[in-house]
């Protein structure tokens, strides 16, 4: 269907009224398309699930499910469906209930063409406006700019925690309009003494905001610092032009702590992390800054403490221990989501880091052990066959150690991770098939249950209805309601042709509380009533 048109589903148990409404308007010129019509609420709900109409126009008084109940269920199905109710009942209670169900319009029969056109035009204009707002580039840009500070802060947090690989950092910085040209970076944690915050009697978060504002005002502009409040501390990501500026930066932060105590009456410790020359090392600097703060018990608070002064020998060790884990986690993530190109890029970043890290042999072995541990953990959690992944019973660790370069390790890792991706894909397909098969078996065992529905079976399988509906239709080619109806009708035919039960008894046995509705569905399915169907089949024999 044309994406610029809106689809309409008409619902009334009087077919003559449906035909009249369809002829009253030039639907095409109004930008609307009739995609179907139903004779009752149950049928309409089934069609809505499959056809997803934009507008549903329904009568109130109908068999099996009335229009108000249909309205409620349609809104549960999708909040975006617009419902127009038309009825011969000019009663306040009906109108009030329609409003409660969030129906867009309430019309009284008989409806003339002018009134009907006006109603549909109003609903269409409302849909047009909603669609325009969603597509309005300027509004989207405005919303984006309003959200930018929050997005930037989220990126800073991810950067501090090492949750972004080098290939992603600059992409996100460009998207979120962040410039950090460096060339040197240092993370500082401004930690507030909990005792002095309590003495002030101020809310800790408000105090942190006060200190952040003061720090933004007082720190030298040449440090080009970015500020955020994270886990109760104020975090500074600062940029230095030269290594030699580190001493001056430390002195500046020391002055900030002393002045902050006088002006704000709160004791501040500035933990200064290691100086680094690329953004990938920001997590290392952040870890160092937190470690520096912990030294306040030895050196006192209300001052700046640089980790490079108190733990100068720890720097190299931190660089290699903390850096590689984010690369490994990124590789596992790409395996999990099935991104082949993304996987190769993640592996290339990891082996590139490995080539330039200047690790000792002992450190190199630790990295390989952690890498293999993550791979084994992934294989175990997905219950995969180890030999199918690695290709032989040879000791994997020994084999990896025998690889002569980071490039050789990368080639081996690409091969293994592709095997993992294939195995996970097959596992998911098998899981999906088992999942749908369980649903089918449940239908076969419980089709006689009159309360059997998507909600019931989803609760049984412990999945969301949206996920279940998507997977079930993909595997069977039918919606769940359609599948259930078809199966019930097959069982009804079997009972009809092999026994002497009355129609109402067969209806009850296949899950229909209303014999009349059962007959209606049967006739719709086979083109004739149950009694005539049986008579015709017996005659053919």
Secondary structure, 3 states (H helix, E strand, C coil): CCCCCEEEEEECCCHHHHHHHHHHCCCCCCCEEEEEEECCHHHHHHHHHHHCCCEEEEECCCCCCCHHHHHHHHHHHCCCCEEEEEECCCCHHHHHHHHHCCCCEEEECCCCHHHHHHHHHHHHHHHHHHHHHHHCHHHHHHHHHHHHHHHHHHHHHHHHHCCCCHHHHHHHHHHCCCCCCCCEEEEEEEEECHHHHHHHCCCHHHHHHHHHHHHHHHCCHHHCCEEEEECCEEEEEEEECCHHHHHHHHHHHHHHHHHHHHHHCCCEEEEECCCECCHHHHHHHHHHHHHHHHCHHHHCCCEEEEHHHHCHHHHHHHHHHHHHHHHHHHHHHHHHHCCHHHHHHHHHHHHHHHHHCCCCHHHHHHHHHHHHHHHHHHHHHCCCCHHHHHCCCCCHHHHHHCCCCHHHHHHHHHHHHHHHHHHHHHHHHHHHHHHHHHHHHHHHHHCCCCCCCHHHHHHHHCCCHHHHHHHHHHHHCCCHHHHHHHHHHHHHHHHHHHCCCCHHHHHHHCCCCCHHHHHHHHHHHHCCCHHHHHHHHHHHC
